[in-house]
Amino acid sequence: MNAALGTGGVVLGVVSALAAIVTLTLGLTQQRAELLRMSKVYALMLLGAALLAFVAMERALITRDFSMKYVATNGSSRTPALYNFATLWGALEGSILLWTLVLTGFTVAVVRKFRTRLNDPLVGWAMLTMFVVCLFFFALMLGPANPFRTLANPPLDGPGPNPLLQNHPLMAFHPPMLYLGYVGFTVPFAFAVAALATGRLGEGWLLETRRWTLFAWTFLTVGIVLGAWWSHEVLGWGGYWAWDPVENASFLPWLTGTAYLHSVMVQERRGMLRVWNLSLLCATFALTILGTFLTRSGVLDSVHSFSESGIGPWILSFFGLIVLVTVGLIGWRGDRLRSPGRIDSPVSREGAFLFNNIAFAGFAFVVLLGTVFPLLSEALNGKRVTVGVPYFERMAMPIGIALLFLMAMAPALPWRKASAETLRTRLLWPAWLGTGVVVVSVALGARGFATLVAFGLAGFAAGAALRQLVLATRRQGWRGLVGRTNGGMIVHLGVLMIAVAFAASNSYQHERELTLCRTATATCPSHRSVAGHDISFVGTATSVTPARTEQSAKFRIDGGKVYEPGLQQFPNGSQAIGKPSVSNSMTESILLALQETRAGGGSVRVRVVVQPLIVWLWIGGGTMAVGSVLAAFPGRRRNPIEPVSAPVPAAGAPPDAPPPPDRSPEPVGVA
């Protein structure tokens, strides 16, 4: 029954998407408004189809319906409820199902938002684009990624999900957040295609899609931070970002999406960078599809990737289609995309955004090259090479420092051109703050040129952001924090927290492996010191549940709280899985990862990793999320620009004339 319901939902999705595409194509070509308004019906049908398939799969997992291949391969009667529910997105076919559900949810949300404008050709083309994307993912589930295949001889029980996917609650939140970010970029991409198809290339559609882009970027940001947190607390290596191919696959659209959120402000205010912004939006969506290929095709080795499957050629073909169509549309509209304005001075807000975008684009290219180079090498000469962490760190460091400098300068720069007096007034206090941060860091024992430069620039940029926030709250009270300007400054503060924590934790990490005994001997002490912290071995414990057997060791840190890292053995696992224990404070993190127990628990081997400021990675991620929400809502000052449904140019101006330039004395900030 579950398989029949799920298959019925998938078939309904394919039929609905095809009908929607045909109907909207007729409506757009024949200019029939009643057909365009049918988008609402088809969007609801697609959401209903995805929900039916999703509920059928969850029902199969909850009722342990092992007649379904997906449940027999990934489910188990021993899996706890939370992880059993999350098993739906723990393997290839289920992850496509979740992706499709989120996509149809966004489709309905767009229809709801533009319900009074469905007869507008711009909205019609956007909906047509989204229906095409929906058709592709439903077709995947009807073909190579069918989650509802059945078995003629079902087993009595299944192995359960991968052990690494059932030992931390973040499994239930990290992947859905990433999918909300990935799929959310479909909306601005659809409107970019619509603007190119209709020739309505002014700035109106940007305002209508800004919040969609910002929220997608926010979900992706939170998903990446949660993934780093998960990695830090589950894998036991003490790190949080390994430049793994699948990690890079999520980072790439984040980089291009961040670049777009900055450069789009130049187009809104000066009518410039139209080709660049359209290219960034299309590239961001294309990179989400490329990331799906890297994650789900099995072409790259990764602890995060799914097993090898036949889905790769489908996704790669869809990626190629996206690139071909978007490049063709941009080339077709090239003459109309010429900017009516130009950058008057490199020392201006526009100049800073241009350099910012060059840095982000360079960063994305470096990450993309390092990620796909093994595939290129294998395709060209038959040999697969490995691009390791040193490449990414060596290339990322100068770009990161340049971005920190731009974060400090951009908020202080006015539009068009900056005078020396203006820069001196706006940058004096932030520069002193940055200098003070370096002096304090050296006094506390910090060393290393690159690290101190990062600390100083972070203090400089924090001073620029705080100056803007102080001025806003003085004028408007706490309401001054709402709006793109100051919400963007709060996002900047979150980024700076992460940058400082990243630099400190990588530069000043202490790691040791200790062998400790419960009863001290001449060769095996009961406690040792690591980075000034006393680690004492207290004893061992064993717990047995239907899902796992865990052997843990108890350690007391600095004579205080006891922490219990363990080794977990799952029924479907061939080796024990570590369960680290982490002591967090505002200044440092101490991670204990049990390696081995000996002599009946009388002695143990444990890895101890001490890293400063780790907790500020998670605080910074939360700060970025808060700032993004504040930036999504309008402040008191807004620049009127062309609405999406009724473009009305100023008297005597061409249809795509840019909005009037900003003449406010204070900077507008960075989204």
C-alpha positions as CSV (number, residue, x, y, z in Angstrom):
1,M,0.0,0.0,0.0
2,N,2.8,2.4,0.9
3,A,4.5,1.8,-2.4
4,A,1.3,2.2,-4.4
5,L,0.5,5.5,-2.6
6,G,4.0,6.8,-3.1
7,T,4.1,5.8,-6.8
8,G,0.7,7.4,-7.3
9,G,2.0,10.6,-5.9
10,V,5.1,10.6,-8.2
11,V,2.9,9.8,-11.2
12,L,0.5,12.6,-10.3
13,G,3.5,15.0,-9.9
14,V,4.8,14.1,-13.4
15,V,1.4,14.5,-15.0
16,S,0.6,17.8,-13.2
17,A,4.0,19.3,-14.1
18,L,3.6,18.3,-17.8
19,A,0.0,19.7,-17.8
20,A,1.2,22.9,-16.2
21,I,4.0,23.4,-18.7
22,V,1.7,22.9,-21.7
23,T,-1.0,25.2,-20.2
24,L,1.4,28.0,-19.4
25,T,3.2,27.7,-22.7
26,L,-0.2,28.1,-24.5
27,G,-1.1,31.0,-22.2
28,L,2.1,32.8,-22.8
29,T,2.2,32.3,-26.6
30,Q,-1.5,33.0,-27.1
31,Q,-1.7,35.7,-24.4
32,R,-4.6,34.0,-22.6
33,A,-4.8,35.3,-19.0
34,E,-7.2,32.5,-17.9
35,L,-4.5,29.9,-18.7
36,L,-1.8,31.8,-16.8
37,R,-4.1,31.9,-13.7
38,M,-4.2,28.1,-13.8
39,S,-0.7,28.1,-12.2
40,K,-2.4,28.1,-8.8
41,V,-4.2,24.9,-9.4
42,Y,-1.2,23.1,-10.8
43,A,1.1,24.3,-8.0
44,L,-1.4,22.9,-5.4
45,M,-1.6,19.6,-7.3
46,L,2.2,19.3,-7.3
47,L,2.4,20.0,-3.6
48,G,-0.3,17.5,-3.0
49,A,1.6,14.9,-5.1
50,A,4.8,15.5,-3.2
51,L,3.1,15.4,0.2
52,L,1.4,12.1,-0.8
53,A,4.8,10.6,-1.7
54,F,6.5,12.0,1.4
55,V,3.8,10.7,3.8
56,A,3.8,7.3,2.1
57,M,7.6,7.0,2.6
58,E,7.4,8.2,6.2
59,R,4.6,5.7,6.9
60,A,6.7,2.9,5.4
61,L,9.6,3.8,7.6
62,I,7.5,4.2,10.8
63,T,5.6,0.9,10.2
64,R,8.8,-0.8,9.1
65,D,7.4,-1.9,5.7
66,F,10.4,-3.9,4.6
67,S,8.7,-4.9,1.4
68,M,9.9,-1.5,0.1
69,K,13.5,-1.6,-1.0
70,Y,14.4,1.8,0.5
71,V,13.1,0.7,3.9
72,A,14.8,-2.7,3.7
73,T,18.1,-1.0,2.8
74,N,18.1,2.0,5.2
75,G,15.4,1.3,7.9
76,S,15.5,-0.9,11.0
77,S,13.2,-1.9,13.8
78,R,16.0,-0.9,16.2
79,T,16.4,2.7,14.9
80,P,15.2,5.4,17.4
81,A,12.2,7.4,16.3
82,L,14.0,10.7,15.5
83,Y,16.6,9.0,13.3
84,N,14.0,6.7,11.8
85,F,12.0,9.8,10.7
86,A,15.2,11.4,9.3
87,T,16.2,8.2,7.5
88,L,14.0,9.5,4.7
89,W,16.7,12.0,3.6
90,G,19.6,9.8,4.7
91,A,20.0,8.0,1.4
92,L,19.8,9.0,-2.3
93,E,16.2,8.3,-3.3
94,G,14.7,9.8,-0.1
95,S,16.8,12.9,-0.4
96,I,15.4,13.6,-3.9
97,L,11.9,13.1,-2.4
98,L,12.6,15.7,0.3
99,W,14.1,18.1,-2.3
100,T,10.9,17.7,-4.4
101,L,8.7,18.4,-1.4
102,V,10.6,21.6,-0.6
103,L,10.5,22.6,-4.3
104,T,6.8,22.2,-4.6
105,G,6.4,24.1,-1.3
106,F,8.3,27.1,-2.7
107,T,6.2,26.8,-5.9
108,V,3.0,27.2,-3.9
109,A,4.5,30.0,-1.9
110,V,5.3,31.9,-5.1
111,V,1.8,31.4,-6.4
112,R,0.5,32.7,-3.1
113,K,2.7,35.7,-3.1
114,F,1.8,36.7,-6.7
115,R,-1.8,35.5,-6.6
116,T,-3.1,38.8,-8.0
117,R,-0.5,38.9,-10.8
118,L,-0.6,35.4,-12.2
119,N,-1.7,36.9,-15.6
120,D,1.5,39.0,-15.7
121,P,3.8,37.4,-18.4
122,L,6.8,38.0,-16.1
123,V,5.2,35.9,-13.3
124,G,3.9,33.4,-16.0
125,W,7.4,32.8,-17.3
126,A,8.8,32.4,-13.7
127,M,6.1,29.8,-12.9
128,L,6.8,28.0,-16.2
129,T,10.5,27.8,-15.2
130,M,9.6,26.4,-11.8
131,F,7.3,23.8,-13.3
132,V,10.1,22.6,-15.5
133,V,12.3,22.2,-12.5
134,C,9.5,20.3,-10.7
135,L,9.1,18.0,-13.7
136,F,12.8,17.1,-13.7
137,F,12.8,16.1,-10.0
138,F,9.5,14.2,-10.3
139,A,10.9,12.4,-13.4
140,L,14.0,11.4,-11.4
141,M,11.7,9.7,-8.9
142,L,9.9,8.0,-11.7
143,G,13.2,6.8,-13.2
144,P,16.7,6.3,-11.7
145,A,15.9,7.6,-8.2
146,N,12.6,5.7,-7.6
147,P,12.2,5.5,-3.8
148,F,9.1,3.2,-4.0
149,R,10.7,0.0,-5.5
150,T,9.5,-3.2,-3.9
151,L,11.1,-6.5,-3.0
152,A,9.6,-9.9,-3.9
153,N,11.2,-11.5,-0.8
154,P,11.4,-8.8,1.9
155,P,13.7,-9.3,4.9
156,L,12.4,-9.5,8.5
157,D,14.5,-6.4,9.4
158,G,16.9,-3.9,7.9
159,P,20.4,-2.7,8.7
160,G,19.3,0.8,9.6
161,P,20.9,4.1,8.4
162,N,24.6,4.7,8.3
163,P,25.9,4.7,11.9
164,L,27.2,8.3,11.4
165,L,23.7,9.4,10.6
166,Q,22.2,8.2,13.9
167,N,24.4,9.5,16.6
168,H,23.6,13.2,16.7
169,P,20.2,15.1,16.7
170,L,21.5,17.6,14.1
171,M,20.9,14.8,11.5
172,A,17.2,15.9,11.7
173,F,18.0,19.6,11.0
174,H,21.2,20.0,9.0
175,P,20.1,18.4,5.7
176,P,16.6,20.1,5.6
177,M,18.2,23.5,6.2
178,L,20.6,22.9,3.3
179,Y,17.7,21.8,1.0
180,L,15.7,24.9,2.0
181,G,18.7,27.0,0.9
182,Y,19.5,25.0,-2.3
183,V,15.9,24.9,-3.5
184,G,15.1,28.4,-2.4
185,F,17.4,29.8,-5.1
186,T,15.1,28.3,-7.7
187,V,12.7,31.3,-7.1
188,P,15.1,34.2,-8.0
189,F,16.5,32.0,-10.9
190,A,13.0,31.6,-12.3
191,F,12.4,35.3,-12.2
192,A,15.8,36.0,-13.8
193,V,14.8,33.7,-16.7
194,A,11.4,35.4,-16.8
195,A,13.0,38.9,-17.0
196,L,15.3,37.7,-19.9
197,A,12.4,36.0,-21.7
198,T,10.0,39.0,-21.5
199,G,12.7,41.6,-22.0
200,R,11.7,43.4,-18.8
201,L,15.2,44.0,-17.7
202,G,14.8,46.9,-15.4
203,E,15.2,46.8,-11.6
204,G,11.6,46.0,-10.7
205,W,11.9,42.2,-10.5
206,L,14.9,42.5,-8.3
207,L,12.8,44.0,-5.5
208,E,10.2,41.3,-5.8
209,T,12.8,38.5,-5.5
210,R,15.2,40.1,-3.0
211,R,13.6,38.5,0.1
212,W,13.4,35.1,-1.6
213,T,17.1,35.3,-2.4
214,L,17.9,36.5,1.1
215,F,15.9,33.8,2.9
216,A,17.4,31.1,0.6
217,W,20.9,32.4,1.4
218,T,20.0,32.4,5.1
219,F,18.8,28.8,5.1
220,L,22.0,27.8,3.3
221,T,24.1,29.7,5.8
222,V,22.4,28.0,8.7
223,G,22.7,24.6,7.1
224,I,26.4,25.0,6.5
225,V,27.0,26.2,10.1
226,L,25.0,23.3,11.4
227,G,27.0,20.9,9.3
228,A,30.2,22.3,10.7
229,W,28.8,21.9,14.2
230,W,27.8,18.3,13.4
231,S,31.2,17.5,12.0
232,H,33.0,19.0,15.1
233,E,30.9,17.0,17.6
234,V,30.5,13.7,15.7
235,L,33.6,12.8,13.7
236,G,36.0,13.2,16.6
237,W,38.8,14.8,14.6
238,G,38.5,18.2,16.3
239,G,37.8,20.1,13.1
240,Y,34.6,21.4,11.5
241,W,35.5,22.1,7.9
242,A,37.7,19.7,5.8
243,W,37.2,21.2,2.3
244,D,35.5,17.9,1.5
245,P,33.9,17.8,-2.0
246,V,30.4,17.8,-0.6
247,E,31.1,20.6,1.8
248,N,32.5,22.6,-1.1
249,A,29.3,21.8,-3.1
250,S,27.3,23.7,-0.5
251,F,29.9,26.5,-0.2
252,L,30.0,27.3,-3.9
253,P,26.4,28.6,-4.3
254,W,26.8,30.4,-0.9
255,L,29.7,32.3,-2.4
256,T,28.0,33.3,-5.6
257,G,24.7,34.0,-3.7
258,T,26.7,36.3,-1.3
259,A,28.2,38.1,-4.3
260,Y,24.8,38.7,-5.8
261,L,23.3,40.1,-2.6
262,H,26.1,42.7,-2.6
263,S,26.2,43.6,-6.3
264,V,22.4,43.8,-6.7
265,M,22.4,46.9,-4.6
266,V,24.5,48.6,-7.3
267,Q,21.9,47.7,-10.0
268,E,19.0,48.9,-7.8
269,R,20.6,52.3,-7.1
270,R,22.6,52.9,-10.3
271,G,21.2,50.6,-12.9
272,M,24.6,48.9,-13.3
273,L,25.9,45.3,-13.4
274,R,22.8,43.9,-15.0
275,V,24.6,41.2,-16.9
276,W,26.7,40.3,-13.9
277,N,23.8,40.0,-11.6
278,L,21.8,37.8,-13.9
279,S,24.9,35.7,-14.4
280,L,25.3,35.4,-10.7
281,L,21.7,34.3,-10.1
282,C,21.9,31.7,-12.9
283,A,25.3,30.5,-11.7
284,T,24.0,30.1,-8.1
285,F,21.1,27.9,-9.2
286,A,23.3,26.0,-11.6
287,L,25.8,25.3,-8.8
288,T,23.1,23.9,-6.6
289,I,22.4,21.4,-9.4
290,L,26.1,20.7,-9.8
291,G,26.4,20.1,-6.1
292,T,23.5,17.6,-6.4
293,F,25.5,15.8,-9.1
294,L,28.7,15.8,-7.0
295,T,26.8,14.5,-3.9
296,R,24.6,11.9,-5.5
297,S,26.5,10.5,-8.5
298,G,29.3,8.8,-6.7
299,V,31.9,10.4,-8.9
300,L,33.8,11.9,-5.9
301,D,34.9,10.2,-2.7
302,S,33.4,11.9,0.4
303,V,32.3,10.9,3.8
304,H,29.1,12.9,3.0
305,S,28.3,11.6,-0.4
306,F,25.6,9.0,-1.4
307,S,26.5,5.7,-3.0
308,E,27.1,5.5,-6.7
309,S,24.0,5.4,-8.8
310,G,22.7,6.0,-12.3
311,I,21.3,9.4,-11.4
312,G,24.5,11.2,-12.4
313,P,24.0,11.5,-16.1
314,W,20.5,12.8,-15.6
315,I,21.6,15.6,-13.2
316,L,24.7,16.5,-15.3
317,S,22.5,16.8,-18.4
318,F,20.1,19.0,-16.5
319,F,23.0,21.2,-15.4
320,G,24.2,21.5,-19.0
321,L,20.7,22.5,-20.1
322,I,20.6,25.2,-17.5
323,V,23.9,26.6,-18.5
324,L,23.0,26.5,-22.2
325,V,19.6,28.2,-21.8
326,T,20.8,30.9,-19.5
327,V,23.9,31.8,-21.5
328,G,21.8,31.8,-24.6
329,L,19.2,34.1,-23.0
330,I,21.8,36.5,-21.7
331,G,23.5,36.6,-25.1
332,W,20.2,37.2,-26.8
333,R,19.4,40.2,-24.5
334,G,23.0,41.5,-24.5
335,D,22.2,44.8,-26.1
336,R,19.4,45.6,-23.7
337,L,21.5,44.7,-20.7
338,R,24.0,47.4,-21.2
339,S,24.2,49.5,-18.1
340,P,23.2,53.2,-18.5
341,G,25.6,54.2,-15.8
342,R,29.3,53.7,-15.0
343,I,31.5,53.7,-11.9
344,D,32.7,57.2,-11.4
345,S,35.5,56.3,-9.0
346,P,37.0,53.1,-7.7
347,V,37.0,54.7,-4.2
348,S,33.2,54.5,-3.9
349,R,30.5,52.2,-2.9
350,E,30.1,50.9,-6.4
351,G,33.9,50.3,-6.6
352,A,34.0,48.4,-3.3
353,F,31.1,46.2,-4.5
354,L,32.9,45.5,-7.7
355,F,36.1,44.5,-6.0
356,N,34.0,42.5,-3.5
357,N,32.4,40.5,-6.4
358,I,35.7,39.9,-8.0
359,A,37.0,38.4,-4.7
360,F,33.9,36.2,-4.3
361,A,34.1,35.1,-7.9
362,G,37.7,34.3,-7.5
363,F,37.0,32.4,-4.3
364,A,34.3,30.4,-6.0
365,F,36.6,29.6,-8.9
366,V,39.3,28.4,-6.6
367,V,37.0,26.1,-4.7
368,L,35.3,24.8,-7.9
369,L,38.7,24.0,-9.5
370,G,40.0,22.2,-6.4
371,T,36.7,20.2,-6.2
372,V,36.4,19.0,-9.8
373,F,40.1,18.8,-10.7
374,P,40.3,15.1,-9.7
375,L,37.5,14.5,-12.2
376,L,39.2,16.5,-15.0
377,S,42.5,14.8,-14.4
378,E,40.9,11.4,-14.6
379,A,39.0,12.3,-17.7
380,L,42.1,13.7,-19.5
381,N,44.8,11.2,-18.5
382,G,43.1,8.4,-16.7
383,K,44.7,9.2,-13.4
384,R,42.8,10.6,-10.4
385,V,44.8,13.1,-8.3
386,T,43.9,14.3,-4.8
387,V,43.5,18.0,-4.1
388,G,44.1,18.3,-0.3
389,V,43.4,20.8,2.4
390,P,46.7,22.7,1.9
391,Y,45.6,23.9,-1.6
392,F,42.4,25.3,-0.3
393,E,43.9,27.0,2.7
394,R,46.8,28.5,0.7
395,M,44.4,29.9,-1.9
396,A,41.6,30.9,0.4
397,M,43.8,32.9,2.9
398,P,44.6,35.9,0.7
399,I,41.1,36.1,-0.6
400,G,39.7,35.9,2.9
401,I,42.0,38.8,4.0
402,A,41.0,40.9,1.0
403,L,37.3,40.3,1.8
404,L,37.9,41.4,5.5
405,F,39.5,44.6,4.2
406,L,36.5,45.3,1.9
407,M,34.1,44.6,4.7
408,A,35.8,47.3,6.7
409,M,35.9,49.8,3.8
410,A,32.6,49.4,2.0
411,P,30.2,50.6,4.8
412,A,32.1,53.8,5.0
413,L,32.2,54.6,1.3
414,P,29.5,56.9,-0.2
415,W,28.0,56.3,-3.6
416,R,29.8,57.7,-6.7
417,K,33.0,59.1,-5.1
418,A,34.6,59.5,-1.6
419,S,36.6,62.4,-0.4
420,A,39.6,62.1,1.8
421,E,37.8,64.0,4.6
422,T,34.8,61.6,4.5
423,L,37.0,58.6,4.7
424,R,39.1,60.1,7.6
425,T,35.9,60.8,9.5
426,R,34.3,57.5,9.0
427,L,37.3,55.2,9.3
428,L,39.3,56.8,12.2
429,W,37.5,55.1,15.0
430,P,37.3,51.6,13.3
431,A,41.0,51.9,12.4
432,W,41.8,52.5,16.1
433,L,39.7,49.6,17.1
434,G,41.5,47.3,14.7
435,T,44.9,48.4,16.0
436,G,43.7,47.9,19.5
437,V,42.6,44.3,18.7
438,V,46.1,43.5,17.3
439,V,47.8,45.0,20.4
440,V,45.6,43.0,22.8
441,S,46.1,39.8,20.7
442,V,49.9,40.1,20.9
443,A,49.7,40.9,24.6
444,L,47.7,37.7,25.1
445,G,50.3,35.7,23.3
446,A,49.0,35.5,19.7
447,R,51.6,35.1,17.1
448,G,51.7,34.6,13.3
449,F,51.6,37.4,10.7
450,A,48.5,36.2,8.8
451,T,46.5,35.5,11.9
452,L,47.3,38.9,13.4
453,V,46.4,40.6,10.1
454,A,43.1,38.7,10.2
455,F,42.4,39.8,13.8
456,G,43.3,43.4,13.0
457,L,41.1,43.6,9.9
458,A,38.2,41.9,11.7
459,G,38.5,44.5,14.4
460,F,38.6,47.2,11.7
461,A,35.5,45.8,10.0
462,A,33.7,45.3,13.3
463,G,34.3,49.0,14.1
464,A,32.9,50.1,10.8
465,A,29.8,47.9,11.3
466,L,29.3,49.0,14.9
467,R,29.7,52.7,14.0
468,Q,26.8,52.3,11.5
469,L,24.6,50.5,14.1
470,V,25.3,53.1,16.8
471,L,24.3,55.9,14.4
472,A,21.2,54.1,13.4
473,T,20.0,53.4,16.9
474,R,20.7,57.0,18.0
475,R,18.4,58.2,15.2
476,Q,15.7,55.6,15.4
477,G,16.1,53.6,18.6
478,W,16.1,49.9,18.4
479,R,13.9,50.0,15.3
480,G,17.0,51.3,13.5
481,L,18.3,47.7,13.5
482,V,15.6,46.7,11.0
483,G,16.2,47.1,7.3
484,R,18.8,46.1,4.8
485,T,21.4,48.6,6.0
486,N,21.7,47.6,9.6
487,G,20.6,44.0,9.2
488,G,23.5,43.7,6.8
489,M,25.8,45.2,9.4
490,I,24.7,42.5,11.9
491,V,25.3,39.8,9.3
492,H,28.8,41.3,8.9
493,L,29.4,41.0,12.7
494,G,28.4,37.4,12.5
495,V,30.8,36.8,9.6
496,L,33.6,38.5,11.6
497,M,32.9,36.3,14.6
498,I,33.3,33.2,12.3
499,A,36.5,34.6,10.7
500,V,38.2,35.3,14.0
501,A,37.1,31.9,15.4
502,F,38.4,30.2,12.2
503,A,41.7,31.9,12.3
504,A,42.2,31.3,16.1
505,S,41.1,27.7,16.1
506,N,43.3,26.8,13.2
507,S,46.4,28.7,14.3
508,Y,46.4,27.9,18.0
509,Q,45.1,24.3,18.2
510,H,46.7,21.9,20.6
511,E,46.2,18.1,20.0
512,R,47.6,15.1,21.9
513,E,46.9,11.4,22.3
514,L,47.1,10.2,25.9
515,T,47.2,6.8,27.5
516,L,45.8,7.0,31.0
517,C,45.2,4.4,33.7
518,R,42.6,4.3,36.4
519,T,45.4,3.4,38.9
520,A,48.6,5.3,38.1
521,T,51.8,3.4,37.4
522,A,55.3,4.5,36.5
523,T,54.5,4.1,32.8
524,C,50.8,5.0,32.8
525,P,49.6,8.1,34.7
526,S,46.0,8.7,35.7
527,H,46.1,12.3,34.6
528,R,48.0,14.5,32.1
529,S,48.1,18.1,31.2
530,V,47.2,19.4,27.7
531,A,47.4,23.1,26.9
532,G,47.2,23.9,30.7
533,H,44.2,21.7,31.3
534,D,44.4,18.7,33.6
535,I,42.7,15.6,32.1
536,S,42.0,12.9,34.7
537,F,40.7,9.4,33.9
538,V,37.9,8.4,36.3
539,G,36.6,5.1,35.0
540,T,34.5,3.3,32.2
541,A,30.9,2.4,31.7
542,T,28.9,0.3,29.2
543,S,25.4,0.7,28.0
544,V,23.4,-1.5,25.7
545,T,20.2,-0.6,23.8
546,P,18.5,-2.3,20.8
547,A,20.1,0.3,18.5
548,R,23.7,0.2,19.7
549,T,26.2,-0.9,22.3
550,E,28.3,1.9,23.8
551,Q,31.5,1.7,25.8
552,S,32.4,5.1,27.3
553,A,35.2,6.4,29.5
554,K,34.8,9.1,32.1
555,F,37.2,12.0,32.3
556,R,37.3,15.0,34.7
557,I,38.6,18.3,33.3
558,D,40.5,20.6,35.7
559,G,38.9,18.8,38.6
560,G,35.4,19.9,37.6
561,K,32.7,18.3,35.4
562,V,33.0,14.7,34.2
563,Y,32.8,14.1,30.4
564,E,32.1,10.8,28.8
565,P,33.4,10.1,25.2
566,G,32.5,6.7,23.9
567,L,32.8,4.1,21.2
568,Q,29.5,2.9,19.7
569,Q,28.9,-0.4,18.0
570,F,25.9,-0.5,15.7
571,P,24.4,-3.8,14.4
572,N,25.0,-2.8,10.8
573,G,28.5,-1.4,11.5
574,S,31.7,-3.3,10.9
575,Q,33.7,-1.0,13.3
576,A,33.1,1.1,16.3
577,I,32.0,4.7,15.8
578,G,33.4,7.3,18.1
579,K,31.1,9.6,20.1
580,P,33.2,12.6,21.2
581,S,32.4,14.7,24.3
582,V,33.0,18.4,24.1
583,S,33.6,21.0,26.9
584,N,32.7,24.4,25.5
585,S,33.3,27.9,27.0
586,M,33.4,31.3,25.5
587,T,37.2,31.2,25.2
588,E,38.0,27.6,24.1
589,S,36.7,24.2,23.4
590,I,38.1,20.9,24.7
591,L,37.2,17.8,22.7
592,L,37.7,14.3,24.1
593,A,37.6,11.4,21.6
594,L,38.0,7.9,23.0
595,Q,40.3,5.8,20.8
596,E,40.6,2.5,22.7
597,T,39.9,0.8,26.0
598,R,42.4,-1.7,27.4
599,A,42.8,-4.2,30.2
600,G,39.1,-4.5,31.0
601,G,38.7,-0.7,31.2
602,G,41.7,-0.2,33.4
603,S,43.4,2.0,30.8
604,V,42.3,4.0,27.8
605,R,43.7,5.9,24.9
606,V,42.1,9.3,24.2
607,R,42.6,12.1,21.8
608,V,42.4,15.6,23.4
609,V,42.0,18.6,21.1
610,V,42.0,22.1,22.6
611,Q,40.9,25.0,20.3
612,P,40.3,28.6,21.2
613,L,37.0,30.5,20.4
614,I,35.3,27.5,18.7
615,V,31.9,28.5,20.2
616,W,32.0,31.8,18.3
617,L,31.6,29.8,15.1
618,W,28.1,28.8,16.2
619,I,27.4,32.2,17.8
620,G,28.5,33.9,14.5
621,G,26.2,31.7,12.5
622,G,23.2,32.5,14.7
623,T,24.1,36.2,14.4
624,M,24.2,36.0,10.6
625,A,20.7,34.4,10.7
626,V,19.3,37.1,12.9
627,G,20.8,39.9,10.8
628,S,19.4,38.3,7.6
629,V,15.9,38.3,9.0
630,L,16.3,41.9,10.0
631,A,17.6,42.8,6.6
632,A,14.6,41.2,4.9
633,F,12.2,43.8,6.3
634,P,12.2,47.4,5.1
635,G,13.6,50.1,7.2
636,R,12.2,53.6,7.3
637,R,14.1,54.8,4.3
638,R,13.4,53.0,1.0
639,N,14.3,53.7,-2.5
640,P,11.2,53.5,-4.7
641,I,11.9,51.3,-7.7
642,E,9.8,49.8,-10.5
643,P,7.2,47.2,-9.4
644,V,7.2,43.9,-11.1
645,S,3.6,44.0,-12.4
646,A,3.3,47.5,-13.6
647,P,6.6,49.1,-14.8
648,V,6.0,52.8,-15.0
649,P,9.0,54.8,-16.1
650,A,9.5,58.5,-15.2
651,A,8.3,61.0,-17.7
652,G,10.6,61.1,-20.7
653,A,12.7,58.2,-19.5
654,P,13.3,54.9,-21.3
655,P,11.5,51.8,-19.9
656,D,14.6,50.5,-18.2
657,A,15.8,53.7,-16.7
658,P,17.6,53.2,-13.3
659,P,16.2,54.7,-10.1
660,P,17.5,58.0,-8.9
661,P,20.9,57.9,-7.2
662,D,21.2,57.8,-3.5
663,R,22.2,61.0,-1.9
664,S,22.0,60.1,1.8
665,P,24.9,61.3,3.8
666,E,25.4,58.0,5.6
667,P,26.2,54.7,3.9
668,V,23.4,52.4,3.0
669,G,25.3,49.3,4.2
670,V,25.8,45.9,2.7
671,A,23.2,43.2,2.5
